[in-house]
Amino acid sequence: MEPEEPPRKNYDFKERTFQRDNVRAPHEAPLPTAEELAKMAGGPMPTGRGATGPKTGDPNDVFKVLQHNRAMAEKHRFNELIIRKVSSKRRRDFWLLLVPSDLLLGWLVWQARSNPVVLVYGLAGLVVVTLGLTWVMWFVMDDY
């Protein structure tokens, strides 16, 4: 005898009951709107114009400190820019990578010149390494 299959489960969202905290009775006045709340708060508060400006003799006056810093920078010539051309080491690194790798692959091709498979793979390796290194060094990378 075959065992009976269990009843199919029905998955559904759980029934939720919400509790309202600010329940209002129908005879009560409705809650005020944002516009009514702004009117209840009153108009804008005037502030004194002189309260925001710097006081005379204030040692923490930002504008005086900045003027003093600018005067000192001018005096010591810190504002002069000297633009120097920084030589790139990219050409040197390119040749330091290209020459040994091509010499190694060329030597392997020369040693296995009697085997056509190694010869073809070695020549293909020379082309791939040379073109790949040239592409990366001169087209992908920036000066450094």
C-alpha positions as CSV (number, residue, x, y, z in Angstrom):
1,M,0.0,0.0,0.0
2,E,1.1,3.5,-0.8
3,P,1.3,6.0,2.0
4,E,-1.2,8.9,1.7
5,E,0.2,12.2,0.6
6,P,0.1,14.9,3.3
7,P,-2.4,17.7,2.7
8,R,-1.1,20.5,0.5
9,K,0.2,23.6,2.4
10,N,-1.1,27.0,1.4
11,Y,1.3,29.8,1.9
12,D,-0.1,33.3,2.3
13,F,0.6,36.5,4.1
14,K,-0.1,36.6,7.8
15,E,-3.2,38.4,8.8
16,R,-2.2,41.6,10.7
17,T,-4.2,43.8,12.9
18,F,-3.1,47.4,13.2
19,Q,-3.6,49.4,16.4
20,R,-4.2,53.1,15.8
21,D,-2.6,55.3,18.5
22,N,-4.3,58.6,17.8
23,V,-7.9,57.5,17.4
24,R,-10.2,60.5,16.9
25,A,-13.8,60.4,17.6
26,P,-16.1,61.7,14.9
27,H,-17.4,64.6,17.0
28,E,-13.8,66.0,17.6
29,A,-12.2,68.7,15.5
30,P,-10.0,67.5,12.6
31,L,-6.2,67.7,13.0
32,P,-4.6,71.0,11.8
33,T,-3.0,71.1,8.4
34,A,0.6,72.2,7.8
35,E,-0.5,75.7,6.7
36,E,-2.6,76.1,9.9
37,L,0.4,75.0,12.0
38,A,2.6,77.6,10.3
39,K,0.1,80.3,11.0
40,M,-0.1,79.2,14.7
41,A,3.7,79.4,15.0
42,G,3.7,83.0,14.0
43,G,5.6,85.1,11.4
44,P,9.3,85.2,10.8
45,M,11.5,86.4,13.7
46,P,13.6,89.5,12.9
47,T,17.3,89.3,13.8
48,G,19.7,92.1,14.3
49,R,21.8,92.9,11.3
50,G,24.9,93.9,13.3
51,A,25.0,90.6,15.2
52,T,26.5,88.7,12.2
53,G,29.3,91.0,11.3
54,P,32.9,90.9,12.7
55,K,33.6,92.9,15.8
56,T,36.4,95.4,15.9
57,G,39.6,94.0,17.5
58,D,38.4,90.4,17.3
59,P,41.5,88.1,17.2
60,N,39.4,85.4,15.5
61,D,38.2,87.5,12.6
62,V,38.5,85.1,9.6
63,F,39.0,87.8,6.9
64,K,41.9,89.4,8.8
65,V,43.6,86.0,9.3
66,L,43.2,85.2,5.6
67,Q,44.6,88.6,4.6
68,H,47.5,88.0,6.9
69,N,48.1,84.6,5.4
70,R,48.0,86.0,1.8
71,A,50.4,88.8,2.7
72,M,52.9,86.3,4.2
73,A,52.6,84.0,1.1
74,E,53.3,87.0,-1.2
75,K,56.2,88.0,1.0
76,H,57.8,84.6,0.9
77,R,56.9,84.0,-2.7
78,F,54.8,80.9,-2.0
79,N,52.3,81.9,-4.7
80,E,54.7,81.5,-7.6
81,L,54.3,78.3,-9.5
82,I,57.2,76.6,-11.0
83,I,56.2,74.1,-13.7
84,R,58.8,71.4,-14.2
85,K,58.6,68.7,-16.9
86,V,58.8,65.4,-15.1
87,S,60.6,62.8,-17.3
88,S,58.6,59.7,-17.8
89,K,60.2,56.3,-17.0
90,R,57.9,54.6,-19.4
91,R,60.3,54.4,-22.3
92,R,63.0,52.9,-20.1
93,D,60.6,50.3,-18.6
94,F,59.3,49.4,-22.0
95,W,62.8,48.5,-23.3
96,L,63.8,46.8,-20.0
97,L,60.8,44.5,-20.4
98,L,60.8,44.1,-24.2
99,V,64.5,43.3,-24.8
100,P,64.9,40.4,-22.3
101,S,61.5,38.8,-23.2
102,D,62.2,39.0,-26.9
103,L,65.8,37.7,-26.4
104,L,64.5,34.8,-24.4
105,L,61.8,33.9,-26.9
106,G,64.3,34.4,-29.8
107,W,66.8,32.1,-28.2
108,L,64.0,29.4,-27.7
109,V,63.1,29.7,-31.3
110,W,66.7,29.4,-32.4
111,Q,67.3,26.4,-30.2
112,A,64.2,24.6,-31.5
113,R,64.4,25.7,-35.1
114,S,64.3,22.1,-36.4
115,N,60.9,21.5,-34.8
116,P,58.2,23.4,-36.8
117,V,55.7,23.4,-34.0
118,V,58.0,25.1,-31.5
119,L,59.2,27.4,-34.2
120,V,55.6,28.6,-35.0
121,Y,54.7,28.9,-31.3
122,G,57.9,30.8,-30.6
123,L,57.4,33.2,-33.4
124,A,53.7,33.7,-32.3
125,G,54.9,34.3,-28.8
126,L,57.4,36.9,-30.0
127,V,54.6,38.7,-31.9
128,V,52.1,38.5,-29.0
129,V,54.6,39.7,-26.3
130,T,55.9,42.6,-28.5
131,L,52.4,43.8,-29.5
132,G,50.9,43.2,-26.1
133,L,53.6,45.1,-24.3
134,T,53.5,47.9,-26.8
135,W,49.7,48.2,-26.5
136,V,49.8,48.2,-22.7
137,M,52.8,50.6,-22.3
138,W,51.9,53.2,-24.9
139,F,48.1,53.0,-25.3
140,V,46.6,51.8,-22.0
141,M,48.9,53.3,-19.4
142,D,49.5,57.0,-18.7
143,D,52.8,58.7,-18.0
144,Y,54.3,57.8,-14.7
